[in-house]
Amino acid sequence: MKKIQRRLLLSWNRNQPRSESFSFYLQATYYCICPFEDKGGMFRYFWLLLKYILASLKTLLLLKKDRPDIIFVVNPPIFAPFIVWIYCRMNRADYVIDTHSAAFTWKRWTFFQRLHKMLSRGALVNLLHNEPLAKKVASWGAPSMTYPDPPPRLATVCGYPFREGFNAVFVCTYSRDEPVEGVLEAAKQMPSVNFYITGHISRAPKQIVNRVSANVILTDYLPRKEYVALLAGCSVVICLTSDNDTMQCGGHEGMELGRPIITSDWPVLREYFSKGAIHIDNTANSLVEAITEMRNKYKYYAEQIQILRKERQSTWKKQLSELEKILEDT
């Protein structure tokens, strides 16, 4: 009789819907180890160092206590899979790295590419959001497979208090790759459309907070159920990035809730959101044109996104079966 695997999924980042869904479908116990939120100021590097030291110690204590057979670990930060690698070298365990696109696009993580390559080669398999990144990791001589976001668990028990009219939600974290200025400029040109912008207001530049037009609502950080209610009740979900090869979690969530998508015109996003979506060049004018077209042909885009949702779920089930086979053969 085959031994039942003890699976554990580990992330050093908070607010990871992908990881939460991933752990559910793979029957892995999910742990988020984040001693405290990132701090700015002149001592930010000291706080980062302290944060990673504490997370490393907590991770080793957790693994020693739980004794998992397979550890799924999110990258970045690269130090999380490094600590897992140390544990697996000292114990009879395997690990799987779930690498997000920031590992390839953010300078702070590309600096550690040699370490990334070494850890990837030792993994049971490396999971990447899209085919180009999977091919890149495979070129390192590391086992890899494309594994897009699993169908998210999007239960909510409340409705969102929308304004009357056409409501567009820009899923935002005020990250460096998000063209917030372009969205605000588009909002000025479309006073009849309500723009809801998510994300911690404390992370937004003051010049943005102080000059939004009357039809822009900064939601601040929303608890999960309120965030889901916001996406479920809006007219369209907007997810934009200036980085190529970056998948949009908010777009995936919008698709699962049957909301049409406006996203950036990158090959990866064009291929994945092939129906029910409009792809733009991130400028204010292109966003205005996309929203205008979406309003004029809303029924068509709403029907197409439902078709795409079914197609993506079918593909994902096949990928889940492939991953389970790899895990069971260990």
C-alpha positions in Angstrom: 0.0 0.0 0.0 1.4 3.4 -1.0 2.2 5.8 1.8 0.0 8.8 2.0 2.0 11.9 1.4 2.2 14.7 3.9 2.1 17.9 1.8 2.8 21.4 2.9 2.6 24.7 1.0 4.8 27.5 2.3 4.7 31.2 1.4 6.6 34.2 2.9 4.1 36.6 1.3 0.7 37.6 2.6 -2.5 37.8 0.5 -1.7 35.0 -2.0 -5.0 33.8 -3.5 -3.0 31.5 -5.9 -1.3 29.7 -2.9 -4.6 29.4 -1.0 -6.3 27.8 -4.0 -3.3 25.7 -4.9 -3.1 24.2 -1.4 -6.8 23.3 -1.5 -6.7 21.4 -4.7 -3.4 19.6 -3.9 -4.5 18.8 -0.3 -1.5 20.5 1.1 -1.5 22.3 4.5 -1.0 26.0 3.8 1.3 28.2 5.9 2.0 31.9 5.4 5.1 33.0 7.3 5.5 36.8 7.3 6.8 38.2 10.6 5.8 41.7 9.6 5.0 43.9 6.6 7.8 45.5 4.7 8.9 48.8 6.2 10.2 51.8 4.4 12.5 54.6 5.5 16.3 54.7 5.8 16.4 51.4 7.8 14.3 49.4 5.3 17.2 47.1 4.4 17.8 46.3 8.1 14.1 45.5 8.5 14.2 43.3 5.4 17.2 41.4 6.7 15.5 40.9 10.1 12.3 39.8 8.4 14.0 37.1 6.4 16.1 35.9 9.3 12.9 35.5 11.4 11.0 33.8 8.5 13.9 31.4 8.0 14.0 30.4 11.7 10.2 30.0 11.8 10.3 27.9 8.6 12.9 25.5 9.9 11.0 25.1 13.2 7.7 24.5 11.3 9.3 21.9 8.9 11.0 20.1 11.8 7.6 19.9 13.6 5.4 18.8 10.6 7.9 16.6 8.8 6.3 16.9 5.3 7.1 14.5 2.5 6.6 17.2 -0.2 7.0 21.0 0.3 5.6 23.4 -2.2 7.3 26.8 -1.7 6.6 30.1 -3.3 9.4 32.1 -5.0 10.1 35.0 -4.5 11.6 35.6 -2.1 14.3 33.2 -3.2 15.4 32.7 0.4 12.2 30.7 1.1 13.1 27.9 -1.4 16.7 28.1 -0.2 15.7 27.3 3.4 13.4 24.5 2.1 16.4 23.1 0.1 18.5 23.1 3.3 15.8 21.2 5.1 15.3 18.7 2.3 19.1 18.0 2.1 19.0 17.1 5.8 15.8 15.1 5.6 14.3 12.7 3.2 11.8 15.1 1.6 11.2 16.7 -1.9 10.3 20.2 -2.8 8.4 22.0 -5.6 9.0 25.6 -6.4 6.1 27.8 -7.5 7.9 30.7 -9.1 6.0 33.9 -9.8 7.1 36.3 -12.6 8.7 38.8 -10.2 11.6 36.4 -9.9 12.4 37.2 -13.5 11.5 40.9 -13.7 12.5 42.5 -10.4 16.1 43.4 -10.1 16.3 42.5 -6.5 15.5 38.9 -7.4 17.3 38.6 -10.8 20.5 39.4 -8.8 20.1 35.9 -7.3 19.7 34.1 -10.6 22.6 31.6 -9.9 21.0 30.6 -6.7 17.6 30.3 -8.5 19.1 28.0 -11.1 20.7 25.8 -8.5 17.5 25.4 -6.5 15.4 24.9 -9.6 17.6 22.0 -10.7 17.1 20.3 -7.4 13.4 20.6 -7.3 11.0 17.8 -8.1 9.4 20.2 -10.5 9.2 23.9 -11.0 5.7 25.5 -11.6 5.5 28.6 -13.8 2.6 30.8 -14.6 3.1 30.7 -18.4 4.9 28.8 -21.2 7.8 31.3 -21.9 8.9 31.2 -18.2 8.6 27.4 -18.1 10.8 27.2 -21.2 13.3 29.5 -19.6 13.6 27.4 -16.5 13.8 24.2 -18.6 16.8 25.8 -20.4 18.6 25.7 -17.1 18.3 21.9 -17.1 15.6 22.0 -14.5 12.2 20.2 -14.6 9.4 22.6 -15.3 5.8 22.8 -16.3 3.3 25.5 -17.0 0.8 25.8 -14.2 -1.6 28.8 -14.4 -3.6 30.0 -11.4 -6.0 27.3 -10.1 -9.7 28.2 -10.1 -9.9 30.6 -7.1 -12.3 30.0 -4.2 -14.4 33.2 -4.4 -17.2 32.8 -1.9 -18.7 36.0 -0.6 -21.8 36.7 1.6 -22.1 40.4 0.9 -22.7 42.9 -1.9 -20.6 45.9 -2.7 -22.1 49.4 -2.4 -21.5 50.5 -6.0 -22.4 53.9 -7.3 -25.1 53.9 -10.0 -23.8 53.4 -13.6 -20.9 51.6 -15.3 -18.4 50.4 -12.7 -14.8 49.6 -13.7 -12.5 48.0 -11.1 -8.7 48.5 -11.5 -7.0 45.7 -9.5 -4.0 47.5 -8.1 -1.3 47.2 -5.5 0.6 50.4 -6.5 3.4 48.3 -7.7 6.1 49.8 -10.0 4.7 47.9 -13.1 1.1 49.2 -12.8 0.2 52.2 -14.9 -1.9 54.0 -12.3 -1.4 57.5 -13.9 -2.9 56.3 -17.2 -5.9 54.9 -15.4 -6.5 58.2 -13.6 -6.1 60.1 -16.8 -8.7 57.9 -18.5 -11.1 58.4 -15.5 -10.8 62.2 -16.1 -11.9 61.7 -19.7 -14.9 59.4 -18.7 -16.9 61.2 -16.0 -19.9 58.9 -16.6 -17.8 55.8 -15.6 -17.0 54.9 -11.9 -13.4 53.8 -11.4 -12.7 51.7 -8.3 -9.0 51.3 -7.5 -8.0 48.7 -5.0 -4.8 48.4 -2.9 -3.4 49.9 0.3 -3.7 53.7 0.0 -0.6 54.0 2.3 1.4 52.6 -0.6 0.0 55.0 -3.2 2.1 58.1 -4.1 0.6 61.2 -2.4 0.3 63.1 -5.7 -2.1 60.3 -6.8 -4.3 60.3 -3.7 -4.5 64.1 -3.6 -5.7 64.6 -7.2 -8.2 61.9 -8.2 -11.3 63.0 -10.0 -14.7 62.7 -8.5 -15.5 59.4 -10.3 -12.5 57.6 -8.8 -13.0 55.6 -5.6 -9.8 54.5 -3.8 -11.1 51.4 -1.9 -8.0 50.9 0.2 -7.2 47.3 1.2 -10.3 45.2 1.3 -10.9 42.0 3.3 -11.2 39.0 1.0 -15.0 38.8 1.0 -15.4 42.5 0.3 -12.8 42.3 -2.5 -14.7 39.3 -4.1 -18.0 41.2 -3.8 -16.3 44.2 -5.6 -15.2 42.0 -8.5 -18.4 40.0 -8.6 -20.6 43.1 -8.9 -18.6 45.3 -11.2 -19.1 45.8 -14.9 -15.5 45.2 -16.0 -12.2 44.2 -14.3 -9.0 46.1 -15.4 -5.6 44.5 -14.9 -2.6 46.2 -16.4 1.2 45.7 -16.2 4.2 47.1 -17.9 6.1 43.8 -17.5 6.0 41.1 -20.2 5.4 37.5 -19.1 3.4 38.6 -16.0 0.1 36.8 -15.4 -2.7 38.9 -13.9 -4.3 37.2 -10.9 -7.0 39.9 -10.8 -7.9 39.1 -14.4 -8.2 35.4 -13.6 -10.4 36.1 -10.6 -12.6 38.4 -12.8 -12.9 35.6 -15.4 -14.0 33.1 -12.7 -16.7 35.6 -11.7 -17.9 36.1 -15.2 -16.6 39.7 -15.6 -15.2 40.9 -18.9 -11.5 41.9 -18.8 -9.4 44.8 -20.0 -5.7 43.9 -19.7 -2.3 44.7 -21.2 -1.3 43.8 -24.8 1.4 41.3 -24.0 1.7 37.9 -25.7 1.1 35.9 -22.5 -2.0 37.9 -21.6 -3.3 37.9 -25.2 -3.0 34.1 -25.3 -4.5 33.4 -21.9 -7.3 35.9 -22.1 -8.2 35.1 -25.7 -12.0 35.7 -25.3 -14.1 38.2 -23.4 -11.2 40.6 -23.1 -9.7 43.7 -24.7 -6.0 44.2 -24.8 -4.5 47.7 -24.6 -1.1 49.4 -24.7 -1.6 50.8 -21.1 -2.1 54.4 -22.2 -5.1 56.5 -21.1 -6.5 56.8 -24.7 -6.4 53.1 -25.3 -8.2 52.5 -22.0 -10.9 55.0 -22.9 -11.4 53.3 -26.2 -11.5 49.8 -24.6 -14.1 50.9 -22.0 -16.2 52.5 -24.8 -16.1 49.4 -26.9 -16.9 47.2 -23.8 -20.0 49.3 -23.0 -21.2 49.2 -26.6 -20.8 45.4 -26.9 -21.1 44.4 -23.3 -23.4 41.3 -23.9 -20.9 39.9 -26.4 -17.9 40.2 -24.1 -19.9 38.9 -21.1 -20.8 35.8 -23.1 -17.3 35.3 -24.4 -15.7 35.4 -20.9 -18.0 32.6 -19.8 -16.9 30.4 -22.7 -13.2 31.2 -21.9 -13.8 30.3 -18.2 -15.0 26.8 -19.2 -12.1 26.3 -21.5 -9.5 27.3 -18.9 -11.0 25.1 -16.2 -10.9 22.1 -18.6 -7.2 22.8 -19.4 -6.3 23.3 -15.7 -7.8 20.0 -14.7 -5.5 18.3 -17.2 -2.5 20.1 -15.8 -3.5 19.2 -12.3 -3.6 15.5 -13.3 -0.1 15.8 -14.8 1.2 17.4 -11.6 -0.4 14.7 -9.5 1.3 12.0 -11.5 4.7 13.6 -11.0 4.0 13.8 -7.2 2.7 10.2 -7.0 5.8 8.8 -8.8 8.2 10.1 -6.2 
